[in-house]
Amino acid sequence: MDEQTVLKEANNRDAMKKKSDIGRSKQRLRTAYHEAGHAIAHIFLHVPFEKVSIRADEGSLGRCTSYGLRYLKDVDVYITPAKQDRIFRYVKAAFAGHYAQKRFNKKCVRQWHSQKDYHDGVGLLSYISDPPAIDHLVRWLECETEMLVELRWQEIETVAHALLERETLTREEVRELLFGEYRIDVTA
């Protein structure tokens, strides 16, 4: 190989690496907003969670580790209004990542690309209703979640930027970030 060919191939490799790095950083940013949406919904809907992270693991780009069904462990055949309310709040928290990512950039999200979030939410609704009514509940909860994301957008941005800086935040760290002394400048 002559010197020009070697240089051209090296430049192509460098360009491909740069493009790959840009793609990864964009994906990381989208993941931060997605996971921040979950975390903020958990906080403001009073749904317990352990931590939120944008560290990829187990086939996931990030996660908001919630108590899920453990939080709803006393759900049984008889659904009281209080239990129904807890289920609705958990479903909104499950849906919030999708809507935060969509609010961040409509072009970067497909309808329910995060199938696990959607199926977790719909699965919980099966405790409350039969399949025909679940469709109506899902549409209502999606609207409620979209409004929550819009209302709490500034907090979502704050948590997303903190996740980009630190990768993982506990529930207590998110609360401190939102309500305490520690602040991150989201304008930077």
C-alpha positions, -999 to 999 in steps of 0.1 A, spaced: 0 0 0 12 34 -8 14 63 17 -17 81 4 -39 50 7 -27 44 43 -34 80 52 -68 78 35 -77 47 54 -65 62 87 -86 93 81 -117 71 73 -111 52 106 -108 85 125 -140 98 109 -159 66 117 -146 67 153 -157 103 157 -191 95 142 -195 66 165 -185 87 196 -210 114 186 -237 87 182 -229 73 217 -229 108 233 -263 115 217 -277 82 229 -263 89 264 -281 123 264 -314 107 253 -310 80 279 -303 107 306 -336 125 298 -355 92 296 -343 80 330 -347 115 345 -383 114 335 -388 82 354 -370 96 385 -390 129 385 -423 111 381 -413 88 410 -405 118 432 -435 139 425 -460 110 424 -446 96 457 -436 63 442 -406 48 459 -374 41 440 -338 32 449 -317 48 422 -315 61 386 -286 54 363 -275 59 327 -249 31 331 -257 4 305 -262 -30 319 -283 -62 313 -294 -51 279 -306 -17 290 -290 17 284 -301 29 318 -326 23 345 -346 38 373 -346 10 399 -380 11 415 -397 -12 439 -422 -20 413 -445 -48 424 -429 -48 458 -444 -14 462 -477 -28 453 -473 -61 472 -506 -59 489 -525 -58 456 -551 -86 456 -584 -95 442 -602 -66 459 -589 -33 447 -596 -4 470 -595 32 457 -562 37 475 -547 6 458 -560 18 424 -544 52 430 -511 36 438 -513 15 406 -521 46 385 -491 65 400 -468 36 393 -480 33 357 -474 71 352 -439 67 366 -433 38 342 -446 59 312 -427 90 322 -393 80 307 -409 77 272 -426 111 274 -395 129 288 -374 115 260 -401 125 235 -402 160 250 -364 163 247 -364 153 210 -394 141 192 -372 127 164 -352 105 186 -380 83 200 -403 58 184 -437 49 198 -429 28 229 -394 19 220 -390 10 256 -414 -19 255 -406 -30 291 -419 3 305 -451 1 286 -457 -36 294 -450 -30 331 -476 -3 332 -502 -21 312 -496 -53 332 -504 -34 364 -536 -21 349 -548 -57 345 -553 -58 383 -579 -31 379 -598 -37 347 -606 -60 317 -587 -55 284 -613 -33 266 -612 -8 294 -574 -10 298 -570 8 264 -590 37 278 -570 38 310 -537 37 290 -548 67 269 -559 86 300 -526 78 319 -505 87 289 -522 121 288 -517 125 325 -480 115 322 -474 139 293 -488 167 314 -466 158 343 -435 158 321 -444 192 307 -451 206 342 -419 192 357 -396 198 327 -371 220 345 -366 193 372 -362 167 345 -335 188 328 -317 192 362 -317 155 369 -307 146 333 -276 169 335 -267 155 369 -269 120 354 -246 130 326 -222 143 352 -224 114 377 -241 85 359 -260 72 389 -281 90 416 -298 76 446 -334 87 455 -319 108 483 -294 125 459 -322 133 435 -343 148 463 -312 168 475 -306 180 439 -342 192 436 -350 205 471 -316 209 488 -285 230 486 -267 211 458 -275 225 424 -262 218 389 -262 246 363 -283 233 333 -274 263 312 -238 251 307 
